[in-house]
Amino acid sequence: MGRPTLTVGDIFRRYGEVSRQATSRTLSTAQRRVMAAIESCRTAAFGGHVEQCDRCGHTRVWYNSCRNRHCPSCQSLARAAWIEDRTADLLDCEYFHVVFTVPQAIAEIAAQNKAVVYGILFRATADTLRLIAADPRHLGAAIGFFAVLHTWGQTLMHHPHLHCVVPGGGLSPDGTRWIACRPGFFLPVRVLSRLFRRLFLDALQEAFDTGRLHFAGPLQALTDPAGLAAHLQPTRHTDWVVYAKRPFAGPQQVLEYVGRYTHRVAIANQRLLDMDDGHVRFRYKDYRAASPQTPQTMTLDAPEFIRRFLLHVLPTGFHRIRYYGWLGHRHRAETLARCRQLLGTTAAPPITDDTPPSSDYRDHYESLTGVSLRRCPVCADGYMIVTECLLRARRYPALPDSS
């Protein structure tokens, strides 16, 4: 797939200042930093280099990326590296995709308390899966899985949910057997939903009681215990959305599917159509429509598009991919080896390469994607040679004055 003609960076560069003026009182420092990074991504602000073909003389300028995890233009290499690392973890068994979603009333609280509520979402989800899987009435096994946080829907509105990828089985309590789930069925979603709701609400109440939740603006009334209780009351009597998708066709499909979720925030550049006259158009899927797979088109005012994108800026240092059970980092290697032994399979042989690892990003990119950045894109015979290095304009993009 070629490079998109329109990027989120283009939109930020054209309309970012207008958006800042419209939302100057509500933008957080983290959001301002993300805006500054994306606006400067692949521009002279970060420096770069000039290359020339040694055959035809074709010249091109490469500007450096911002490497911000929220930037849609900077994640392809990180995604490829993550997939390469995760290939070693795959087992020869069914895999299930389980999604945990919080109600809108909880999403409103999460928007003002991201680190706390997103952390509760991870813990409640992990505890729900491990407890139900360990129950002899269901699977009776210790499982391993990873979870990826998504905070957006197709129209970029705030919609926190977790995507979990779980092998279809686990280790017996004594570690001597692999216990497989029923073909095509992992765990009962109704049971998962009810336990998830209880664990989440208990943890949320504990966070409120210990003063870790803060409210402002339209949620100011929730600072009073009675106000919070009234806000949460409807959520205690509704079914929370938990669903398990059909098993993946195989290990390779696991990585191809999940790779779309792990290194993407809000929207991919490929979904953008155009920006003109203060508006941004992009494609989306309406999953409530009769034909949900048919792309629809949405048009937003540019400041509203930017506002929605910035809803999904994560708290500094927050990890949106987490590993649990025997996929946790501490005992992953030995436990996976035990699982393969019990499944009667062996790990793929390690790739041996006597060539010393290169620090050049072009070598790394080619090893992960198979695409050469050194070959001339015009004549295809020559190689691009660096002829000049361009210094960055400043150490970091300047943050706008928020006073």
ZAMARGU-4260 file (C-alpha; in steps of 0.2 Angstrom, whole numbers, plus 5000, padded with zeros to 4 digits):
<rodrens>
0) 5000/5000/5000 | 5007/5017/4995 | 5008/5032/5006 | 4992/5041/5009 | 4990/5058/5000
5) 4982/5066/5016 | 4988/5063/5034 | 4983/5068/5051 | 4998/5079/5051 | 4992/5089/5036
10) 4976/5092/5045 | 4985/5098/5061 | 4997/5109/5052 | 4983/5118/5043 | 4970/5119/5056
15) 4979/5116/5073 | 4981/5134/5078 | 4962/5137/5074 | 4958/5122/5085 | 4970/5128/5099
20) 4961/5145/5100 | 4944/5136/5101 | 4949/5124/5115 | 4963/5134/5123 | 4955/5132/5141
25) 4952/5113/5139 | 4968/5107/5131 | 4979/5097/5143 | 4998/5098/5142 | 4999/5080/5135
30) 4987/5085/5121 | 4997/5101/5117 | 5013/5090/5116 | 5004/5078/5104 | 4998/5092/5093
35) 5015/5099/5092 | 5024/5083/5088 | 5011/5078/5074 | 5012/5095/5067 | 5031/5094/5066
40) 5032/5076/5060 | 5042/5073/5044 | 5046/5092/5043 | 5062/5102/5044 | 5058/5104/5063
45) 5065/5087/5066 | 5079/5087/5053 | 5082/5074/5041 | 5094/5070/5026 | 5096/5072/5007
50) 5098/5056/4996 | 5104/5055/4978 | 5104/5040/4967 | 5121/5034/4962 | 5114/5030/4944
55) 5101/5042/4938 | 5105/5056/4950 | 5087/5057/4957 | 5087/5067/4973 | 5074/5066/4987
60) 5073/5073/5005 | 5068/5063/5020 | 5063/5072/5036 | 5063/5063/5052 | 5047/5056/5061
65) 5041/5063/5078 | 5040/5045/5084 | 5025/5050/5095 | 5014/5034/5098 | 4999/5044/5094
70) 5005/5049/5077 | 4997/5038/5063 | 5012/5041/5052 | 5025/5034/5064 | 5018/5017/5069
75) 5021/5005/5054 | 5039/5001/5059 | 5034/4998/5077 | 5019/4988/5072 | 5030/4977/5061
80) 5043/4974/5075 | 5029/4970/5088 | 5022/4957/5076 | 5039/4949/5073 | 5041/4948/5092
85) 5024/4941/5095 | 5026/4927/5082 | 5037/4917/5094 | 5022/4917/5107 | 5010/4908/5095
90) 5003/4891/5100 | 4996/4878/5089 | 4978/4880/5095 | 4962/4890/5092 | 4963/4909/5097
95) 4948/4919/5103 | 4945/4938/5102 | 4935/4944/5117 | 4930/4962/5119 | 4925/4971/5135
100) 4916/4988/5134 | 4910/5000/5147 | 4893/5009/5147 | 4892/5027/5141 | 4890/5033/5159
105) 4907/5025/5163 | 4915/5032/5148 | 4910/5050/5153 | 4919/5047/5170 | 4934/5040/5160
110) 4936/5055/5149 | 4940/5065/5165 | 4950/5052/5174 | 4959/5042/5160 | 4973/5034/5170
115) 4963/5028/5184 | 4948/5022/5174 | 4958/5014/5161 | 4968/5005/5174 | 4952/4999/5182
120) 4947/4993/5165 | 4962/4982/5162 | 4962/4975/5180 | 4943/4971/5180 | 4945/4963/5163
125) 4960/4952/5167 | 4953/4946/5184 | 4936/4942/5175 | 4945/4931/5162 | 4957/4922/5174
130) 4943/4919/5187 | 4930/4912/5175 | 4943/4902/5166 | 4950/4894/5182 | 4933/4889/5188
135) 4931/4870/5185 | 4913/4873/5180 | 4919/4882/5164 | 4937/4878/5159 | 4947/4874/5175
140) 4963/4881/5168 | 4976/4895/5170 | 4976/4905/5154 | 4988/4918/5146 | 4982/4932/5135
145) 4986/4950/5130 | 4974/4965/5130 | 4974/4981/5119 | 4965/4997/5124 | 4954/5006/5112
150) 4946/5022/5116 | 4937/5026/5100 | 4924/5021/5088 | 4923/5023/5069 | 4917/5041/5071
155) 4931/5045/5084 | 4920/5047/5098 | 4925/5042/5116 | 4922/5023/5117 | 4933/5014/5129
160) 4935/4995/5127 | 4948/4981/5128 | 4952/4969/5114 | 4959/4953/5122 | 4967/4939/5112
165) 4966/4922/5121 | 4972/4905/5116 | 4958/4892/5117 | 4964/4883/5132 | 4976/4883/5147
170) 4987/4874/5159 | 4979/4863/5172 | 4981/4868/5191 | 4996/4856/5193 | 5003/4861/5176
175) 5004/4843/5170 | 4990/4845/5156 | 4984/4856/5143 | 4965/4859/5145 | 4957/4864/5128
180) 4941/4873/5127 | 4926/4866/5117 | 4929/4868/5099 | 4922/4885/5094 | 4918/4891/5111
185) 4928/4899/5125 | 4919/4905/5140 | 4901/4910/5142 | 4899/4929/5139 | 4884/4932/5151
190) 4895/4925/5165 | 4909/4936/5160 | 4898/4951/5158 | 4891/4950/5176 | 4908/4947/5185
195) 4916/4961/5174 | 4902/4973/5179 | 4904/4969/5198 | 4923/4970/5198 | 4923/4986/5189
200) 4910/4995/5199 | 4918/4989/5215 | 4935/4996/5210 | 4928/5012/5203 | 4919/5015/5220
205) 4935/5011/5229 | 4944/5024/5218 | 4931/5037/5223 | 4932/5033/5241 | 4951/5036/5241
210) 4950/5052/5232 | 4957/5046/5215 | 4943/5052/5205 | 4941/5071/5200 | 4926/5079/5191
215) 4923/5096/5183 | 4911/5104/5171 | 4896/5094/5167 | 4901/5080/5179 | 4904/5092/5194
220) 4889/5085/5203 | 4898/5068/5204 | 4910/5075/5218 | 4895/5071/5230 | 4893/5053/5234
225) 4875/5054/5231 | 4878/5061/5214 | 4890/5048/5209 | 4878/5034/5216 | 4864/5041/5205
230) 4875/5042/5190 | 4880/5024/5192 | 4863/5017/5197 | 4857/5013/5179 | 4874/5004/5175
235) 4871/4991/5190 | 4855/4984/5182 | 4860/4983/5163 | 4870/4970/5154 | 4888/4976/5150
240) 4894/4972/5133 | 4906/4958/5132 | 4907/4947/5117 | 4918/4934/5110 | 4921/4933/5091
245) 4923/4917/5082 | 4940/4908/5083 | 4953/4914/5072 | 4957/4903/5057 | 4975/4901/5062
250) 4990/4909/5071 | 4995/4919/5056 | 4978/4927/5055 | 4979/4931/5074 | 4994/4943/5070
255) 4987/4950/5054 | 4971/4955/5063 | 4978/4961/5080 | 4992/4971/5071 | 4978/4983/5065
260) 4974/4986/5084 | 4990/4987/5093 | 4999/5003/5085 | 4985/5014/5080 | 4976/5028/5088
265) 4959/5036/5083 | 4961/5034/5064 | 4973/5028/5051 | 4978/5040/5038 | 4971/5028/5024
270) 4953/5033/5030 | 4956/5051/5027 | 4948/5058/5010 | 4951/5076/5010 | 4951/5093/5019
275) 4944/5108/5011 | 4935/5124/5016 | 4938/5121/5035 | 4931/5103/5034 | 4938/5086/5035
280) 4930/5070/5026 | 4934/5052/5031 | 4928/5035/5029 | 4919/5025/5043 | 4909/5010/5045
285) 4892/5010/5053 | 4890/4994/5062 | 4872/4997/5065 | 4867/4999/5047 | 4860/4985/5036
290) 4877/4983/5027 | 4890/4987/5040 | 4904/4983/5030 | 4900/4996/5017 | 4910/5012/5020
295) 4901/5028/5024 | 4908/5046/5023 | 4908/5058/5037 | 4912/5077/5036 | 4917/5086/5052
300) 4923/5104/5055 | 4942/5103/5056 | 4942/5109/5074 | 4929/5096/5079 | 4940/5083/5070
305) 4955/5088/5080 | 4945/5088/5096 | 4939/5071/5093 | 4956/5065/5089 | 4964/5072/5105
310) 4950/5063/5115 | 4961/5048/5113 | 4978/5055/5119 | 4984/5043/5133 | 4991/5048/5150
315) 5010/5050/5150 | 5018/5033/5152 | 5002/5023/5151 | 5004/5006/5143 | 4990/5002/5131
320) 4996/4984/5128 | 4997/4972/5143 | 5000/4954/5145 | 4993/4942/5158 | 4994/4925/5165
325) 5008/4914/5158 | 5010/4927/5144 | 5016/4939/5157 | 5035/4944/5155 | 5042/4936/5170
330) 5038/4917/5166 | 5033/4919/5147 | 5047/4909/5139 | 5047/4894/5151 | 5028/4893/5152
335) 5026/4894/5133 | 5039/4880/5131 | 5028/4869/5143 | 5012/4873/5134 | 5020/4868/5117
340) 5027/4852/5125 | 5009/4847/5131 | 5002/4852/5114 | 5014/4841/5106 | 5022/4855/5096
345) 5039/4864/5096 | 5044/4882/5094 | 5049/4888/5077 | 5068/4887/5076 | 5077/4903/5079
350) 5083/4913/5064 | 5102/4913/5064 | 5111/4927/5055 | 5129/4930/5057 | 5128/4948/5050
355) 5130/4960/5065 | 5114/4970/5068 | 5113/4987/5060 | 5107/5003/5068 | 5102/5010/5051
360) 5083/5012/5051 | 5083/5007/5032 | 5090/4990/5036 | 5078/4988/5050 | 5064/4993/5039
365) 5069/4981/5025 | 5071/4966/5037 | 5054/4968/5044 | 5044/4973/5028 | 5054/4966/5014
370) 5054/4983/5006 | 5070/4992/5002 | 5072/5011/5005 | 5089/5010/4998 | 5084/5006/4980
375) 5080/5021/4969 | 5062/5023/4966 | 5064/5030/4949 | 5077/5020/4939 | 5076/5004/4951
380) 5094/5001/4947 | 5104/5013/4957 | 5105/5015/4976 | 5101/5031/4986 | 5116/5038/4994
385) 5115/5051/5009 | 5123/5067/5003 | 5118/5079/5016 | 5112/5078/5034 | 5099/5091/5039
390) 5099/5097/5057 | 5083/5099/5067 | 5077/5116/5069 | 5075/5114/5088 | 5077/5101/5101
395) 5058/5099/5104 | 5043/5107/5095 | 5038/5122/5105 | 5023/5121/5115 | 5010/5135/5112
400) 5007/5148/5127 | 4992/5141/5137 | 4991/5156/5148
</rodrens>
